[in-house]
Each structure stands twice: as structure tokens, then as C-alpha cells.
Amino acid sequence: GELAKCTKLVNLDTADEPLEDILYEVLAGTGFTYRIEDRTIIIIPVESDATVSVTGRVFDASEGQPVPGVSVYVEGTMTGTFTDGDGYFSLDLPAHGCEVTFSSVGYETRSETFTGRNARDFGRISLRQPWK
């Protein structure tokens, strides 16, 4: 079936890592996720239309001020939004993960990997001005 098509090779240093983190790293970008039932790990396909609502705020890295009008979008798709006047954004991202790009005139473009489980990492995004 589908799992047989997954040929991702992974090398991890897993000392002192929680099992959930290890499974996430192994399955990232494969289109599969897992659930644990009665001490058994079950690998399952990610629902392709499942999303995670992510909210955050974009700041100027040197000034610390919110940046309005930043384009926030999922790479390779038409899914995106702009930050509001106070630098806030909200976007539904695919639960299986994606690359999210932040771009604005006068700032370096920044891409971040959304894993499906790291929505908190998007709470505060800093953009740098190339000349500072």
C-alpha cells in the first residue's frame, strides 16, 4: 500500500528524546503520521485536507516594532494572507506540514518549516532589513 511507497532514509541521534519527537522527525514530510494505541505505534496516512490554524505576529528584527502588510503564504500554493496593521496574521496550514514564507518590501524574505506540530514557533517571527 501507501506505506510501502515511503522510502525516506533517516539518521537521528535520539539520546534522551521523547518517543513522540522521534516519530515526528522520522515521519516529517512523508505524508504519514502516527497514533499510539495500547503500547503499539500505528503509522497512518495524514488526511490531505486536514489543517492547523496558526496565528502569529511579525516584527522588525532590529527595531522590535510590528510589521504590517507582510505577505505570509504556503510555498507552492495559493494559500496566504497579509499581516494586519499590528503585524498579526492567521492562516490555516496543512497538518502534514509545509514551508511558510514571509516577505515584505524592505525586508529579507524568510521561510520557516511548519511541521504540523510547531504552531507556537510562529507566534513571533522577526524579519531583518538587509542594510541593518
Disulfide bonds with the S-S distance in Angstrom:
none
